């Protein structure tokens, strides 16, 4: 009986142990596990606020990570779709006129009177104060041949309208987005964004993971990794498994 229990115990250990390729090891990093080269080490600076952060280091390698149950880990950088859909490019007023003062609709009357008083003007027709134009995005698309001639730096064009007027606005992606490959994958549990520079050694190599069912998120990244270390880091990112 004891002999059978011993055999079952050995079989359990063999089945439960993960197979790690030669030259690699599995790091147990409290909140998650990751398979890395044997020369890479985990450095624990301690918990910071609602996050668990630290570093994985190796010869000429430094990967910082942040693991947050409250969603405070950095998303590292926007994708092109994020930049376009979140509307960070909509900082200019494309239908504003130079001789008009713009404000919120509820503040038009008060601001107009204030401007008249400040400039000692009694005729209200001489002071133009209007609510900000309401701009509606009709569509975002690649530039046509003619638009590319007019706006050679445009990556996209946005067709926007105000009342009966329509304008096509050139959109230029931030340089940091242009310099990186950004891939977004999705599983039943996570949305995973992987980032690596188009020119190895010149930019960020990182991964951002966000839960689909909670506020939990995670990021790990290194800067200006060598081509070889970049490939090792990208391979390591794929092995990350979180503990419950």
C-alpha positions as CSV (number, residue, x, y, z in Angstrom):
1,X,0.0,0.0,0.0
2,X,2.8,2.4,0.9
3,X,4.6,1.6,-2.3
4,X,1.5,2.4,-4.4
5,X,1.1,5.7,-2.6
6,X,4.7,6.6,-3.3
7,X,4.3,5.8,-7.0
8,X,1.1,7.9,-7.2
9,X,2.9,10.7,-5.6
10,X,5.8,10.6,-8.1
11,X,3.3,10.5,-11.0
12,X,1.5,13.5,-9.6
13,X,4.6,15.5,-9.4
14,X,5.7,14.6,-12.9
15,X,2.3,15.5,-14.3
16,X,1.9,18.7,-12.3
17,X,5.4,20.1,-13.0
18,X,5.6,22.4,-16.0
19,X,8.1,21.7,-18.7
20,X,10.6,24.6,-19.0
21,X,12.9,24.6,-22.1
22,X,16.7,24.5,-21.5
23,X,18.2,27.9,-20.8
24,X,15.0,29.2,-19.2
25,X,13.4,29.2,-15.8
26,X,10.1,30.0,-14.3
27,X,10.0,33.0,-12.0
28,X,7.4,33.1,-9.2
29,X,6.7,36.8,-8.8
30,X,4.0,36.7,-6.1
31,X,1.1,37.9,-8.3
32,X,2.1,36.0,-11.4
33,X,4.5,33.6,-13.0
34,X,6.7,34.1,-16.0
35,X,9.3,32.1,-17.9
36,X,12.5,33.9,-18.5
37,X,16.2,33.2,-19.3
38,X,18.1,31.7,-16.4
39,X,20.2,34.9,-16.1
40,X,17.2,37.1,-15.4
41,X,16.2,37.9,-11.9
42,X,13.3,39.3,-10.0
43,X,13.8,42.4,-7.8
44,X,11.1,43.3,-5.3
45,X,10.8,46.9,-4.3
46,X,7.7,46.2,-2.2
47,X,4.1,47.1,-2.7
48,X,3.2,50.6,-3.8
49,X,-0.4,51.8,-3.0
50,X,-2.9,49.5,-4.6
51,X,-0.3,48.1,-7.0
52,X,2.3,45.4,-6.8
53,X,5.4,46.5,-8.8
54,X,8.9,45.4,-9.3
55,X,11.6,44.7,-11.8
56,X,13.0,41.8,-13.8
57,X,16.7,42.3,-14.6
58,X,19.4,40.6,-16.5
59,X,22.6,41.4,-18.3
60,X,21.8,44.7,-20.0
61,X,18.0,44.1,-19.4
62,X,15.6,46.0,-17.2
63,X,11.9,45.2,-17.3
64,X,9.6,47.2,-15.0
65,X,6.2,45.9,-14.1
66,X,3.1,47.1,-12.3
67,X,0.2,44.8,-11.3
68,X,-3.0,46.6,-10.1
69,X,-6.3,45.3,-8.8
70,X,-7.7,48.8,-9.1
71,X,-6.7,49.4,-12.8
72,X,-3.9,51.9,-12.1
73,X,-1.2,50.3,-14.2
74,X,-0.2,52.3,-17.3
75,X,-1.5,51.2,-20.7
76,X,1.9,52.2,-22.0
77,X,0.8,53.9,-25.2
78,X,-2.3,54.4,-27.4
79,X,-3.0,52.3,-30.4
80,X,-3.8,54.2,-33.6
81,X,-7.5,53.3,-33.1
82,X,-7.4,54.6,-29.6
83,X,-6.0,57.9,-30.8
84,X,-8.6,58.3,-33.5
85,X,-11.6,57.1,-31.5
86,X,-10.8,58.9,-28.2
87,X,-10.6,62.2,-30.0
88,X,-7.4,63.6,-28.5
89,X,-6.9,65.3,-31.9
90,X,-10.1,67.3,-31.5
91,X,-8.4,70.2,-29.6
92,X,-8.9,72.8,-32.3
93,X,-12.2,74.5,-33.1
94,X,-12.5,73.8,-36.8
95,X,-15.6,76.0,-37.4
96,X,-14.6,78.9,-35.1
97,X,-14.3,82.4,-36.7
98,X,-11.5,84.8,-35.8
99,X,-13.7,87.8,-34.9
100,X,-16.0,85.8,-32.6
101,X,-15.6,85.0,-28.9
102,X,-16.7,81.5,-28.0
103,X,-18.0,80.1,-24.8
104,X,-20.5,77.6,-23.4
105,X,-24.1,78.3,-24.4
106,X,-25.2,79.0,-20.9
107,X,-22.5,81.7,-20.5
108,X,-23.1,83.7,-23.8
109,X,-25.2,86.5,-22.4
110,X,-23.0,87.1,-19.3
111,X,-19.8,87.0,-21.3
112,X,-21.1,89.4,-23.9
113,X,-22.1,91.9,-21.3
114,X,-18.8,91.6,-19.6
115,X,-16.9,92.2,-22.9
116,X,-19.1,95.2,-23.6
117,X,-18.5,96.7,-20.1
118,X,-14.7,96.0,-20.4
119,X,-14.4,97.7,-23.8
120,X,-16.9,100.5,-23.0
121,X,-19.2,99.4,-25.9
122,X,-22.9,100.2,-25.8
123,X,-23.9,98.7,-29.2
124,X,-24.3,94.9,-28.7
125,X,-23.9,94.2,-32.4
126,X,-20.2,95.2,-32.1
127,X,-19.4,92.3,-29.8
128,X,-19.8,88.8,-31.1
129,X,-20.1,86.1,-28.5
130,X,-21.4,82.7,-29.6
131,X,-21.6,79.1,-28.2
132,X,-18.9,76.8,-29.4
133,X,-19.8,75.2,-32.7
134,X,-21.1,71.7,-32.4
135,X,-18.8,69.5,-34.5
136,X,-20.0,66.0,-35.5
137,X,-17.6,63.4,-36.9
138,X,-19.0,61.9,-40.0
139,X,-16.2,59.5,-40.8
140,X,-12.5,58.9,-40.5
141,X,-10.7,57.5,-43.5
142,X,-7.4,57.3,-45.3
143,X,-6.5,60.4,-47.4
144,X,-7.4,60.4,-51.1
145,X,-4.7,61.0,-53.6
146,X,-5.7,64.7,-53.8
147,X,-5.9,65.0,-50.0
148,X,-2.4,63.5,-49.7
149,X,-1.1,66.1,-52.2
150,X,-2.7,68.9,-50.1
151,X,-1.7,67.3,-46.7
152,X,1.4,65.2,-47.3
153,X,1.9,64.4,-43.6
154,X,-1.7,63.2,-43.1
155,X,-2.1,59.6,-41.9
156,X,-5.9,59.9,-41.8
157,X,-8.6,62.4,-42.7
158,X,-11.6,63.3,-40.5
159,X,-14.8,64.5,-42.2
160,X,-16.6,66.7,-39.6
161,X,-19.8,68.8,-39.9
162,X,-21.4,71.8,-38.3
163,X,-24.9,72.6,-39.4
164,X,-24.7,72.5,-43.2
165,X,-21.0,72.8,-43.4
166,X,-18.5,69.9,-43.8
167,X,-14.7,70.0,-43.6
168,X,-12.0,67.4,-44.0
169,X,-9.3,67.7,-41.4
170,X,-5.9,66.0,-41.7
171,X,-4.9,63.8,-38.8
172,X,-1.3,63.0,-37.9
173,X,-0.6,60.1,-35.6
174,X,1.8,60.8,-32.7
175,X,5.3,59.9,-33.6
176,X,5.6,57.4,-30.7
177,X,2.7,55.3,-32.3
178,X,4.4,55.4,-35.7
179,X,7.7,54.2,-34.3
180,X,6.1,51.0,-32.8
181,X,4.4,47.9,-33.7
182,X,1.2,47.5,-31.6
183,X,-0.7,44.3,-31.5
184,X,-4.0,43.8,-29.6
185,X,-5.2,40.3,-28.8
186,X,-8.2,39.2,-26.8
187,X,-9.0,36.1,-24.8
188,X,-12.1,35.2,-22.7
189,X,-10.4,36.8,-19.7
190,X,-8.1,39.5,-21.0
191,X,-7.3,42.1,-23.6
192,X,-3.6,42.0,-24.3
193,X,-1.7,44.7,-26.0
194,X,1.9,43.9,-27.1
195,X,4.3,46.7,-28.1
196,X,7.7,46.6,-29.8
197,X,9.8,49.1,-31.7
198,X,9.9,48.9,-35.5
199,X,13.7,49.5,-35.2
200,X,14.9,47.1,-32.5
201,X,16.9,48.8,-29.8
202,X,15.1,52.1,-30.3
203,X,11.9,52.3,-28.3
204,X,9.6,50.4,-25.9
205,X,9.1,46.6,-25.7
206,X,6.1,46.0,-23.5
207,X,2.9,44.2,-22.7
208,X,-0.3,45.6,-21.2
209,X,-3.0,43.2,-20.0
210,X,-6.5,44.3,-18.9
211,X,-9.1,42.1,-17.4
212,X,-12.4,41.8,-19.3
213,X,-14.3,41.2,-16.1
214,X,-12.8,43.5,-13.4
215,X,-10.6,46.6,-12.9
216,X,-7.5,44.5,-12.8
217,X,-4.7,45.5,-15.2
218,X,-1.0,44.8,-15.6
219,X,2.0,46.2,-17.6
220,X,5.6,45.2,-18.1
221,X,8.1,47.1,-20.3
222,X,11.7,47.7,-21.1
223,X,13.3,50.5,-23.1
224,X,15.9,50.2,-25.9
225,X,16.4,46.5,-25.6
226,X,18.9,44.9,-27.9
227,X,17.3,42.8,-30.8
228,X,18.1,39.6,-29.0
229,X,16.7,40.8,-25.6
230,X,13.7,42.2,-27.3
231,X,12.8,38.7,-28.7
232,X,13.4,37.1,-25.3
233,X,11.2,39.7,-23.6
234,X,8.4,39.2,-26.2
235,X,8.6,35.4,-25.7
236,X,8.5,35.9,-21.9
237,X,5.4,38.0,-22.1
238,X,3.5,35.1,-23.7
239,X,4.2,32.9,-20.7
240,X,2.7,35.3,-18.0
241,X,0.1,33.6,-15.9
242,X,-1.7,35.3,-13.1
243,X,-2.5,33.8,-9.7
244,X,-6.0,34.0,-8.4
